[in-house]
Amino acid sequence: MSISRKRLEELKNIPEEAIDTSDIPELDANFWSKAKLVKPITKTAISIRVDSDVLDWFKSQGKGYQSLMNAVLRSYVEHQKD
């Protein structure tokens, strides 16, 4: 899901006191004692050959098709680890 620059600008201009945070629990010491640092996985640009129809299908899914391809490959890798 992507968000337009216009919407981001609108959100940026909402005053803090107008934001309802009543449904967000406080982060107490218990939360922080169980918290784990999650480092982002870096991506590497590569050149790969795929069948034209496969690439066409992923592209037809719209913006973010490369991330979708990565997610499919990640799912395959995770299932192979079992």
N, C-alpha and C positions, 0 to 999 in steps of 0.2 A: 504494500500500500504506500502510495506516495502522497505528499501534501504540497499544494501549490505555494509559490512564494507569497502570493496575496494572502492566503490563509495564515501562513506563518507570521506575516507582518501583523495581521489582525490579532493573533494570539499574543504576540509580543507586546501589543499595546493595551492589553487588558490589565487594569490596575490589580495589584496583589490582593487588596481587600475585597475585590469582586470575585475571587476564585474560591469556590466552596471546597474545602479540604476536610469536611467533617467526617467523610467516610474513609479517610486514610488513617490507619492505626499509627500510634506513636512508635518510633523505633527505640525500644528500650535496651538495656544492657543485655538481656537475653537474646534479642535479635542479633546484636553485634558479636556476641560470644559464638554464635553459630555461623556467622557470615563467612563466606569464602571469596577470595580474590579470583576473579575469572578474567584471564588475559585473552584479548581478542586474537583470533586466528588470522594471520596475515595471508593474503592471497598472492599468488604468483602468476604473472602473465605468461601464457604459453601459446604455442601454435599447435593445433590438433586437427586431424583429419576426421571428419564424420560424414556419414552418408547425407547427400543433399536433402532427401526427404525428411530425415531426422532433424536436421538444422532448420528446415522450413517449418516443421511442426513447432519446434521450440520458439522460433521467431513469431509464429502466429499467435502465441500466448501473450504477446505484447511486451511492454517495457519490463526489463528485468529477466529476460529469457536466459541470460548467461548465469545469473544467480540461481535460476530454476534448474539449469543443467548441473550446476555445482551441487544443489540440494539432492538431486537424483543420484549423482555419483557418491555423495556422502552417505546417503541411505544404503546404497549398495555396499560400501565399505563397512559400515556399522553392522550390517547383517552378516558379512563375511567373518567378522570377529567372533561371533558366537560359536 
